[in-house]
Amino acid sequence: MNSSSTATSISKQSKIFVTGHRGMVGSALVRRLQQRGYSNVITRSRAELDLLDQKAVHAFLAEEKPDYIFIAAAKVGGIHANNVYRADFLYQNLLIEANLIHGAHLAGVQRLMFLGSSCIYPRDCPQPIKEEYLLTGPLEQTNEPYAIAKIAGIKLAESYNHQFGRQYISAMPTNLYGPNDNYDLNNSHVLPALIRKAHEAKLRGDTEYVVWGSGTPMREFLYVDDLADACVFLMESGYDGPLVNIGTGTDVTIRELAETVMKVVGFEGRIVFDASKPDGTPRKLMDVSRLQSLGWKASTPLERGISLALQDYLYRHVAGSN
């Protein structure tokens, strides 16, 4: 950790700009900051500020001059969306991060956090994945454009630190889930898709439900409010070091995940695996020793987190449609 003389001390009145506040990560960050007593959190919807518009972003940051920025805005999706909309994922994510990071620098913002994804790491790197494995091998092909955009964001932040003495840090969350997740069956990630599939199968009285892939890949899942807690912890602690993984440090097979979802939802049928669908990376477990050495650990067990996610899904998607 670097106790740089340029470090700014965060206060409850600090102006904190959270991008992507309507998404799963951004909304969790806003919740956590408010819980911690921060009274000057600013947000803008896409209609109010288009992050793809460089001129608009730079003008906004020059006028507002936030003390801290959390970059949670991104174009995101699951395996299917990443693979089909490859140009969109690369182009839009490059623009969003470049506009915000360069704009923050021009506006004199000293502290910024860029949020990436665990897909930045090589497809077949050793497990658990240490931060230094970045750029040591080929990426998973299905989400390579998104991963390359996120790697560019990390390197952009590092470069502003190196060239201009900024304190722009990057955090790489593992697979996230929780309130405000995306439950679209074509464009969602595996856990929200399983929650929706299991709930709908239960309502129909089905005897089975279909899970994409073979069920053998292993994945790590972090409840999004735990991620937000870790991000705020890093900012409050004045962390000024290299890339940090944020995860639980434990993983489960997709089969085990599907079984846990069935238990929480109360669906008593059987699982059928559709092996014609892609598995993605065989295993993706984060090494979280760097973050734990700073004094933070995840606190929401998987089954408890899935129960909270199910409540959110039922409230936002099911109750409103009846």
C-alpha positions as a printed Julia matrix, in Angstrom:
322×3 Matrix{Float64}:
   0.0     0.0     0.0
   1.23    3.44   -0.89
   0.78    6.22    1.64
   1.22    8.85   -1.03
   1.21   12.48    0.02
  -1.45   13.07   -2.63
  -3.87   10.69   -0.91
  -7.19   12.28   -0.05
  -9.01   11.36    3.14
 -12.56   10.25    2.43
 -15.22   11.97    4.51
 -18.95   11.48    4.83
 -19.4    14.7     2.83
 -17.05   13.7    -0.01
 -18.7    13.94   -3.42
 -18.85   10.38   -4.78
 -19.96    9.67   -8.34
 -21.27    6.14   -8.93
 -21.71    5.26  -12.6
 -24.16    2.57  -13.63
 -26.24    3.14  -10.49
 -29.29    1.38  -11.93
 -27.37   -1.82  -12.57
 -26.74   -4.61  -10.09
 -23.25   -3.42   -9.03
 -23.9     0.31   -9.12
 -27.11    0.06   -7.1
 -25.31   -2.08   -4.5
 -22.56    0.54   -4.26
 -25.12    3.29   -3.71
 -26.82    1.19   -1.0
 -23.53    0.53    0.77
 -22.36    4.14    0.63
 -25.68    5.31    2.06
 -25.5     2.67    4.8
 -22.04    3.99    5.67
 -23.42    7.51    6.02
 -22.11    9.15    2.84
 -24.45   12.06    2.14
 -23.15   13.34   -1.2
 -23.48   10.39   -3.6
 -24.24   11.56   -7.13
 -25.68    9.49   -9.96
 -26.87   10.05  -13.5
 -29.16    7.87  -15.6
 -28.28    7.03  -19.19
 -30.88    9.58  -20.34
 -29.17   12.27  -18.24
 -25.57   11.38  -19.18
 -24.6     9.13  -22.08
 -21.26    7.62  -21.07
 -20.52    6.86  -24.74
 -20.48   10.64  -25.41
 -16.98   11.89  -24.65
 -17.88   15.57  -24.78
 -20.83   15.13  -22.43
 -18.85   13.02  -19.95
 -15.92   15.43  -19.83
 -18.23   18.44  -19.4
 -20.12   16.72  -16.59
 -16.94   15.78  -14.69
 -15.42   19.24  -15.18
 -18.54   20.81  -13.69
 -19.2    18.36  -10.85
 -15.56   17.65   -9.89
 -16.32   14.56   -7.76
 -13.82   13.54   -5.08
 -14.26    9.83   -5.84
 -15.57    7.87   -8.8
 -16.72    4.24   -8.93
 -16.9     2.95  -12.5
 -19.62    0.31  -12.32
 -21.15    1.17  -15.7
 -20.51   -1.39  -18.44
 -22.23   -3.3   -21.19
 -22.59   -6.76  -19.66
 -24.15  -10.14  -20.47
 -23.74  -13.89  -20.24
 -21.98  -16.36  -22.55
 -24.56  -16.02  -25.31
 -24.63  -12.21  -25.38
 -20.85  -11.91  -25.13
 -20.36  -14.27  -28.04
 -23.04  -12.83  -30.35
 -22.58   -9.07  -29.75
 -18.79   -9.07  -29.84
 -18.33   -5.67  -31.48
 -20.82   -4.0   -29.14
 -19.11   -5.38  -26.04
 -15.64   -4.28  -27.14
 -16.51   -0.87  -28.55
 -18.96    0.31  -25.9
 -16.88   -0.79  -22.92
 -13.75    0.81  -24.36
 -15.61    4.1   -24.82
 -17.21    4.09  -21.37
 -13.95    3.52  -19.48
 -11.86    5.83  -21.66
 -14.33    8.7   -21.39
 -14.6     8.34  -17.61
 -10.92    7.74  -16.76
  -9.53   10.47  -19.03
 -12.37   12.8   -18.04
 -11.67   12.17  -14.36
  -8.01   13.04  -14.9
  -8.85   16.25  -16.77
 -11.22   17.23  -13.94
  -8.51   16.68  -11.32
 -10.12   13.63   -9.73
  -7.41   11.87   -7.71
  -9.25    8.72   -6.54
 -11.15    6.36   -8.81
 -12.07    2.69   -8.8
 -12.47    0.73  -12.03
 -14.47   -2.48  -11.8
 -13.62   -5.28  -14.19
 -14.43   -8.96  -14.34
 -12.74  -12.27  -13.62
 -12.92  -13.07  -17.35
  -9.82  -10.86  -17.85
  -7.67  -13.82  -16.83
  -6.42  -16.52  -19.23
  -8.85  -19.35  -19.91
  -6.52  -22.06  -18.65
  -4.45  -20.31  -16.0
  -3.63  -22.06  -12.69
  -6.29  -22.14   -9.96
  -6.98  -20.24   -7.81
  -6.35  -17.22  -10.04
  -3.78  -14.75   -8.74
  -3.75  -11.14   -9.92
  -0.32  -11.58  -11.51
  -1.73  -14.16  -13.97
  -3.14  -11.29  -16.04
  -1.84  -11.4   -19.65
  -0.05  -14.75  -19.24
  -2.14  -16.72  -21.76
  -5.07  -16.8   -24.23
  -8.52  -15.67  -23.09
 -11.78  -17.63  -23.17
 -12.97  -17.17  -26.76
 -16.66  -16.62  -26.02
 -16.09  -13.41  -24.04
 -12.72  -12.27  -25.38
 -13.93   -8.84  -26.63
 -15.42   -7.95  -23.24
 -12.3    -9.2   -21.45
  -9.99   -7.18  -23.7
 -12.03   -4.04  -23.04
 -11.73   -4.61  -19.29
  -7.98   -5.27  -19.53
  -7.64   -1.99  -21.43
  -9.45   -0.24  -18.57
  -7.08   -1.7   -15.99
  -4.06   -0.63  -18.03
  -5.54    2.82  -18.63
  -5.96    3.34  -14.88
  -2.42    2.07  -14.22
  -1.05    4.38  -16.91
  -2.64    7.5   -15.43
  -1.15    6.52  -12.07
   2.27    6.05  -13.62
   2.27    9.15  -15.82
   0.29   11.58  -13.68
   0.46   10.29  -10.09
  -3.24    9.48   -9.9
  -4.63    6.87   -7.53
  -6.91    4.92   -9.85
  -7.35    1.38   -8.58
  -8.9    -1.64  -10.27
 -10.95   -4.39   -8.67
 -11.89   -7.66  -10.34
 -15.08   -9.25   -8.97
 -15.85  -12.89   -9.43
 -19.32  -13.97  -10.69
 -21.89  -11.7    -9.06
 -25.57  -12.11   -8.22
 -28.21  -10.37   -6.14
 -30.71   -7.49   -6.27
 -31.23   -5.88   -9.71
 -29.73   -8.84  -11.55
 -30.71   -9.61  -15.16
 -33.05  -12.59  -15.5
 -33.39  -12.65  -19.29
 -32.81  -16.29  -20.22
 -30.8   -15.46  -23.35
 -28.62  -12.68  -21.96
 -28.29  -13.41  -18.25
 -25.54  -15.11  -16.28
 -25.89  -18.65  -15.02
 -27.2   -18.07  -11.48
 -30.1   -15.69  -12.26
 -31.03  -17.93  -15.2
 -31.17  -20.96  -12.88
 -33.31  -19.08  -10.35
 -35.83  -18.11  -13.01
 -35.85  -21.56  -14.65
 -36.36  -23.34  -11.32
 -39.13  -20.98  -10.24
 -40.99  -21.29  -13.54
 -40.56  -25.07  -13.54
 -42.03  -25.19  -10.04
 -45.02  -23.05  -11.09
 -45.72  -25.29  -14.09
 -45.39  -28.44  -12.02
 -42.56  -29.73  -14.23
 -40.68  -32.87  -13.29
 -37.35  -31.56  -14.62
 -35.5   -28.41  -15.55
 -32.82  -27.87  -18.16
 -29.39  -26.48  -17.31
 -26.98  -25.36  -20.03
 -23.75  -27.31  -20.46
 -22.42  -30.4   -18.74
 -22.74  -29.28  -15.12
 -19.04  -29.93  -14.46
 -17.5   -26.42  -14.72
 -16.72  -24.85  -11.37
 -17.69  -21.3   -10.53
 -17.34  -18.9    -7.62
 -20.27  -16.65   -6.71
 -20.23  -13.43   -4.7
 -23.33  -11.68   -3.39
 -23.29   -8.19   -4.89
 -23.68   -6.38   -1.56
 -20.49   -8.09   -0.4
 -18.75   -6.71   -3.49
 -19.99   -3.21   -2.69
 -18.75   -3.57    0.87
 -15.29   -4.59   -0.4
 -15.14   -1.66   -2.83
 -16.05    0.87   -0.15
 -13.58   -0.82    2.22
 -10.76   -0.37   -0.33
 -11.59    3.31   -0.84
 -11.9     4.0     2.88
  -8.63    2.21    3.64
  -6.79    4.39    1.13
  -5.62    1.36   -0.83
  -3.28    2.5    -3.58
  -1.82   -0.76   -4.84
  -2.17   -3.03   -7.85
  -5.19   -4.88   -9.18
  -7.29   -6.63   -6.5
  -9.46   -9.73   -6.87
 -12.78   -9.65   -5.01
 -14.44  -13.0    -4.32
 -15.18  -15.63   -1.71
 -12.22  -17.91   -2.4
 -14.52  -20.95   -2.7
 -16.34  -22.45   -5.7
 -19.01  -25.02   -6.62
 -19.83  -27.04   -9.72
 -22.73  -25.87  -11.88
 -24.52  -29.07  -10.83
 -24.09  -28.18   -7.13
 -25.24  -24.64   -7.88
 -28.36  -25.9    -9.66
 -29.12  -28.22   -6.75
 -28.79  -25.36   -4.25
 -31.11  -23.19   -6.36
 -33.66  -26.03   -6.47
 -33.52  -26.3    -2.68
 -34.02  -22.56   -2.14
 -36.81  -22.3    -4.74
 -38.51  -25.45   -3.5
 -38.49  -27.23   -6.86
 -38.37  -31.0    -6.43
 -37.84  -32.23  -10.0
 -34.62  -33.39  -11.58
 -31.9   -31.58  -13.51
 -31.31  -32.27  -17.21
 -28.08  -30.97  -18.71
 -28.08  -29.65  -22.28
 -24.59  -30.58  -23.45
 -25.14  -28.8   -26.8
 -24.78  -25.48  -24.97
 -21.3   -24.08  -24.16
 -19.65  -24.62  -20.78
 -17.25  -21.7   -20.93
 -14.09  -21.79  -18.84
 -13.65  -25.15  -16.99
 -12.88  -23.51  -13.64
 -12.65  -19.94  -12.46
 -11.75  -19.47   -8.8
 -10.19  -16.25   -7.57
  -7.21  -16.09   -5.25
  -8.42  -13.49   -2.74
  -5.4   -13.54   -0.41
  -4.41   -9.97   -1.39
  -7.79   -8.6    -0.3
  -7.94  -10.79    2.81
  -4.48   -9.58    3.84
  -5.92   -6.06    3.86
  -8.6    -7.19    6.31
 -11.71   -8.0     4.24
 -13.63  -11.24    3.74
 -16.99  -12.02    2.13
 -19.78  -12.62    4.64
 -22.84  -13.9     2.73
 -23.05  -17.73    2.36
 -24.22  -18.94   -1.08
 -27.54  -20.42    0.05
 -28.41  -17.27    2.0
 -27.45  -15.09   -0.96
 -29.57  -17.15   -3.36
 -32.51  -16.81   -0.99
 -32.1   -13.01   -1.01
 -31.75  -13.01   -4.8
 -34.92  -15.1    -5.13
 -36.82  -12.61   -2.97
 -35.65   -9.8    -5.25
 -36.62  -11.76   -8.38
 -40.1   -12.53   -7.03
 -40.62   -8.92   -5.97
 -39.41   -7.29   -9.18
 -40.41   -9.79  -11.86
 -43.19  -11.99  -10.55
 -45.26   -9.83   -8.19
 -45.33   -7.0   -10.72
 -46.6    -9.24  -13.52
 -49.57  -10.71  -11.66
